[in-house]
Amino acid sequence: MKTTLIACMMLGSRLLFAQSTSDGKVVLDNDNVKVYEFDSKPGKDVCGAGKHSHPAHLTVMLSDASVTITTPDGKVSTKKIKAGTTFWSPAETHMVVNSGMGQVKCQLVEVKKKS
């Protein structure tokens, strides 16, 4: 019963913070971080529409992924990434497309600078 109550409270707080944006769904936004969740079908954009930019961020892969990345200079690379992989990226501009056969889910965590 206690576990069920905690799970319901966590789900409720997640729904409270969730809001749709054109760049994914914001699942948490507070004074310290902003967390986006992305869910991409095969052939679709993964972490933003078309060519786009991110500030420095942490990425957490929630599913296995095969993605094709195009950088502003036109360099194209394809990467396979396992679910659970976590990595830090400096501020960047790119286009990322789901080049696999299944859905790609990931979260991006932007750390807010405090003055």
Secondary structure, DSSP 8 states (H G I E B T S, - for coil): -HHHHHHHHHHHHHHHH-EEETTEEEEEE-SSEEEEEEEE-TTSBSSSSSSEEE-SEEEEESS-EEEEEE-TT--EEEEEE-TT-EEEE-SEEEEEEE-SSS-EEEEEEEE----
